[in-house]
Amino acid sequence: MLSATRRSVLSKNLRYSALASTSKRAYSAKQPSPQPEEKSSGASEKAYEYKKPTPPPETWLAQYLRRSPRALNVFQSVTGALGMGNPRQVAGRISFHYYQNACAVREVEERDFWHQECRLPPTFQTWFTVTNLHVWLLTVRFRALPSPYGENFVQGLVDHFFLDVEDRIRQALSQKAPERLVSRQMKILREQWAGLNLALDYALGLSSPYAASVSALKSGDGDAEMAAAVWRNFLGARGANGIDDPGPGRVRHAVNISGEYGKEKLSKEKPEDSLRKLEETDDGSGVYDFVGKDVRLYVRYPELMYTLVKYIRKELVRLEGISDAQIMKGEGVGKFGKVADSNV
């Protein structure tokens, strides 16, 4: 059973519109201390690492069942009669392995690409964003499973994702962190999960052959929308307010003034002043517009967006080729390919 905090995070109505919109960008007079002008973002920072808790020792019952197939069959029959083998629980167990082996490891497996090419800082936030992408890829495939397997696999996958997120937050903040702080961070991440899912779902929907019948779409609109989502989430929305050098002592950084748990709202009396206050506040994200010689890195952005969009499309096609029976039996969803290979 999920705790009350976890249930509230996973079951509360999602406000997709808050995260679907692009963060506003502006100038700030504050110098970002973690990002020197002549260094690439995250070049000298220590990479985020998650230390898995030590697993408990194997019980005598588990050891006995592993040695005795007959006893294992009897045990499974008894637990099945008690309702412990219902489709929802089976889907939860299988989706746990899919999450651990296919999604949670992706940021580590291609750390050089995310940190060196996309210039994302080596932080928990980067891990969350990359993992969120791959959870969405599996979610798209699971939706195509026959009912109720599709719903069960999607719910199990999302549950395991946020359980892992909560464990990592507690480890990062220390186990003695106030419950209020953990709950607030979970709600913020829930909005980010919802926003990325909505943006990618919308882009995927525009690619449907049925989309043209309900709106005046042009060929390539789906890819363009997906590239925009990639730019906002995986390239830091850098350059939204210009790709010039902000100048000595100045920096541009993202300001998100929307969302239920986002930054403080603008004052109705003096919105310009409150926006300026937000602009001059270092959000600590480590994601800022390029300065100095790094401004030339904008030249690679079209190629990076193309590479990521092609990677997403290629993985969706690969997952589509895996049979429903293979997924539901827990035979695996394969391994995600290398992002950089998508540009070949």
C-alpha positions in Angstrom: 0.0 0.0 0.0 1.2 3.5 -0.8 1.5 6.0 2.0 -0.9 8.9 2.2 1.8 11.3 0.8 2.4 9.0 -2.1 -1.2 8.4 -2.9 -1.9 12.2 -2.9 1.0 12.7 -5.3 -0.2 10.0 -7.7 -3.9 10.4 -7.5 -4.5 14.1 -7.4 -6.0 15.7 -10.5 -3.1 16.7 -12.8 -2.8 20.3 -13.9 -1.2 19.7 -17.2 -1.4 23.2 -18.6 0.9 24.6 -16.0 4.0 22.6 -17.2 3.0 22.5 -20.8 3.8 26.1 -21.3 7.4 27.3 -21.9 9.1 28.9 -19.0 9.6 32.7 -19.4 13.1 33.9 -19.8 14.7 37.2 -18.9 17.8 39.1 -17.9 19.2 38.9 -14.4 21.9 41.0 -12.8 22.9 38.1 -10.5 26.1 36.2 -11.4 25.6 32.4 -11.2 28.3 31.2 -8.9 28.3 27.5 -10.0 28.8 28.3 -13.7 32.0 30.2 -14.6 31.9 32.1 -17.9 34.6 30.1 -19.7 33.5 26.7 -18.6 30.9 24.5 -20.0 27.9 23.9 -17.7 28.5 21.1 -15.2 32.1 20.5 -16.4 33.6 20.7 -12.9 30.7 19.6 -10.9 30.4 16.2 -9.2 27.9 14.0 -10.9 24.7 13.0 -9.0 25.0 9.5 -7.7 22.3 7.5 -6.0 23.4 4.9 -3.4 20.9 2.1 -3.3 20.0 1.0 0.3 21.5 -2.4 1.3 18.9 -5.1 0.5 17.7 -7.2 3.5 19.2 -10.7 3.7 17.3 -13.5 2.0 14.8 -15.2 4.3 14.9 -18.9 5.0 11.6 -19.3 3.2 12.9 -17.7 0.0 16.0 -19.9 0.1 13.9 -23.0 0.6 11.5 -22.1 -2.2 14.4 -21.5 -4.5 15.8 -25.0 -3.9 12.4 -26.8 -4.1 10.3 -26.4 -7.2 7.5 -28.5 -5.7 7.3 -26.3 -2.6 7.3 -23.2 -4.9 4.3 -24.5 -6.9 2.4 -25.1 -3.6 3.3 -21.7 -2.4 2.2 -20.0 -5.6 -1.1 -21.9 -5.5 -1.8 -20.7 -1.9 -0.9 -17.1 -2.6 -2.9 -17.2 -5.8 -6.0 -18.4 -3.8 -5.5 -15.5 -1.4 -5.6 -13.0 -4.3 -1.9 -12.2 -4.3 -1.5 -13.2 -8.0 -4.2 -11.0 -9.4 -3.4 -9.2 -12.7 -2.8 -5.8 -11.0 -0.2 -7.2 -8.7 1.5 -9.2 -11.4 1.7 -6.1 -13.6 3.1 -4.2 -10.7 5.9 -6.7 -10.2 6.7 -7.0 -13.9 6.7 -3.2 -14.4 9.1 -2.8 -11.5 11.8 -4.8 -13.4 11.1 -2.8 -16.5 11.5 0.4 -14.6 14.7 -0.6 -12.9 16.4 -2.2 -15.9 15.2 0.1 -18.7 14.3 3.5 -17.3 16.2 4.3 -14.0 19.6 3.6 -15.5 19.4 5.7 -18.7 20.9 8.9 -17.3 23.9 7.0 -16.0 24.3 5.0 -19.2 24.5 8.1 -21.4 25.8 10.6 -18.9 28.3 12.1 -21.4 25.5 13.0 -23.9 23.2 14.6 -21.4 26.0 16.5 -19.6 28.4 17.3 -22.4 26.2 17.6 -25.4 23.0 19.0 -23.8 24.9 20.8 -21.1 22.6 19.7 -18.4 24.1 19.9 -14.9 24.9 16.5 -13.1 22.0 16.8 -10.7 19.0 14.9 -9.4 16.8 17.1 -11.6 18.6 15.9 -14.7 18.2 12.3 -13.7 14.5 12.9 -13.1 14.0 14.5 -16.5 15.9 11.8 -18.4 14.1 9.0 -16.5 10.8 10.7 -17.1 11.3 10.6 -20.8 11.9 6.8 -20.8 9.0 6.2 -18.4 6.8 8.0 -21.0 8.2 5.9 -23.8 7.1 2.7 -22.0 3.8 4.3 -21.0 3.0 4.9 -24.7 3.6 1.2 -25.4 1.7 0.0 -22.3 -1.4 2.0 -23.3 -1.7 -0.3 -26.3 -2.0 -3.4 -24.2 -5.5 -4.9 -24.0 -7.6 -3.8 -21.0 -7.1 -4.1 -18.1 -3.4 -5.0 -18.6 -2.6 -1.6 -20.1 -4.0 0.4 -17.2 -2.3 -2.0 -14.7 1.1 -1.8 -16.3 0.9 2.0 -16.7 -0.1 2.5 -13.0 2.6 0.1 -11.8 5.3 1.8 -13.8 4.3 5.3 -12.6 4.0 4.1 -9.0 7.5 2.6 -9.1 8.9 5.8 -10.7 7.5 8.0 -7.9 8.4 5.6 -5.1 12.0 5.7 -6.4 11.8 9.5 -6.7 10.7 9.8 -3.1 13.5 7.5 -1.9 16.1 9.6 -3.8 14.7 12.8 -2.4 14.9 11.5 1.1 18.5 10.4 0.5 19.4 13.8 -1.0 17.8 15.8 1.8 18.7 13.3 4.6 16.3 10.9 6.2 15.5 13.5 8.9 14.1 16.0 6.3 10.6 17.4 7.3 7.7 15.5 5.7 6.4 18.9 4.6 9.5 19.5 2.5 9.5 16.1 0.9 5.8 16.4 0.1 6.3 19.8 -1.6 9.2 18.5 -3.7 7.1 15.5 -4.8 4.3 17.8 -5.9 6.7 19.9 -7.9 8.1 16.8 -9.6 4.5 15.6 -10.2 3.8 18.8 -12.2 7.0 18.3 -14.2 6.1 14.7 -14.9 2.6 15.7 -16.1 4.0 18.6 -18.2 6.5 16.5 -20.1 3.9 13.8 -20.6 1.3 16.2 -22.0 3.9 17.9 -24.3 5.0 14.7 -25.8 1.5 13.2 -26.0 0.4 16.3 -27.9 3.3 16.0 -30.3 2.6 12.4 -30.8 -1.1 13.1 -31.4 -0.2 15.6 -34.1 1.6 12.9 -35.9 -1.5 10.7 -36.1 -3.1 10.3 -39.5 -6.4 11.2 -37.9 -5.2 14.5 -36.6 -5.5 16.2 -39.9 -9.2 15.5 -40.0 -9.9 17.6 -36.9 -7.5 20.5 -37.5 -5.5 22.2 -40.3 -2.2 20.5 -39.7 0.8 20.6 -41.9 3.3 17.8 -42.6 5.9 17.8 -39.9 3.9 19.7 -37.2 4.3 16.7 -34.9 8.1 16.7 -35.2 8.2 20.5 -34.7 6.1 20.2 -31.5 8.2 17.4 -30.3 11.4 19.4 -31.0 10.0 22.2 -29.0 9.3 19.9 -26.0 12.9 18.6 -26.3 14.3 22.2 -26.3 12.3 23.2 -23.2 13.1 20.1 -21.2 16.4 18.7 -22.4 18.2 21.8 -23.6 17.1 24.1 -20.8 15.0 26.4 -23.0 18.3 28.3 -23.6 18.1 31.1 -26.1 14.4 31.9 -25.7 15.2 35.5 -25.2 18.0 35.7 -27.7 21.2 33.8 -28.5 23.5 36.8 -27.9 25.9 37.1 -25.0 24.1 38.8 -22.1 27.4 40.6 -21.3 29.8 40.8 -18.4 28.1 40.4 -15.0 24.7 39.4 -16.6 23.0 36.2 -17.2 19.7 34.9 -18.5 17.9 32.1 -16.7 14.6 30.4 -16.8 11.7 31.8 -14.7 8.6 29.6 -14.3 5.8 31.8 -12.8 3.0 29.2 -13.5 2.1 26.0 -11.8 0.4 25.2 -8.5 3.7 24.6 -6.8 5.8 26.9 -9.0 7.5 30.1 -8.1 5.7 32.9 -6.4 2.9 34.5 -8.5 3.3 38.0 -10.0 1.8 40.8 -8.0 -1.4 42.2 -9.5 -0.4 45.8 -8.5 3.2 45.8 -9.8 3.7 42.7 -12.0 6.8 44.2 -13.6 8.5 44.7 -10.3 7.7 41.2 -9.0 8.9 39.7 -12.3 12.2 41.6 -12.0 12.6 40.1 -8.5 12.2 36.6 -9.9 14.6 37.4 -12.8 17.2 38.5 -10.3 16.9 35.4 -8.2 19.3 32.6 -8.9 17.1 29.5 -9.0 20.0 27.2 -8.3 19.1 25.0 -11.3 22.5 25.3 -13.0 20.8 25.9 -16.3 21.5 29.3 -17.7 21.8 30.8 -21.2 25.3 30.5 -22.6 27.8 33.3 -21.9 31.1 34.3 -23.4 32.6 31.8 -25.8 29.9 29.2 -25.0 27.4 31.3 -27.1 28.7 29.4 -30.1 27.2 26.2 -28.7 23.8 27.4 -29.9 24.8 26.5 -33.4 24.5 22.8 -32.4 20.9 23.1 -31.1 19.1 22.3 -34.3 21.2 19.1 -34.6 20.6 18.1 -31.0 16.9 18.6 -31.3 16.9 16.5 -34.5 18.9 13.8 -32.7 16.6 13.6 -29.7 13.4 13.6 -31.8 14.7 10.9 -34.0 15.7 8.9 -30.9 12.2 9.2 -29.5 10.6 8.2 -32.8 13.0 5.2 -33.3 12.4 3.9 -29.7 8.6 4.2 -30.2 8.8 2.1 -33.3 11.1 -0.5 -31.6 8.7 -0.9 -28.6 5.8 -1.2 -31.0 7.5 -4.3 -32.5 7.5 -6.1 -29.1 4.4 -8.4 -28.8 1.8 -7.8 -26.1 2.4 -11.4 -24.9 6.1 -10.8 -24.4 5.5 -7.7 -22.3 2.7 -9.1 -20.2 4.7 -12.3 -19.4 7.6 -10.2 -18.2 10.0 -11.3 -21.0 11.4 -7.8 -21.3 11.1 -4.6 -23.4 14.6 -4.7 -24.7 17.3 -2.1 -24.2 17.0 1.5 -25.2 19.6 2.4 -27.8 22.2 5.2 -27.7 20.8 8.6 -28.3 23.8 9.7 -30.3 23.4 6.8 -32.7 20.0 8.3 -33.8 21.9 10.9 -35.7 23.6 8.4 -37.9 
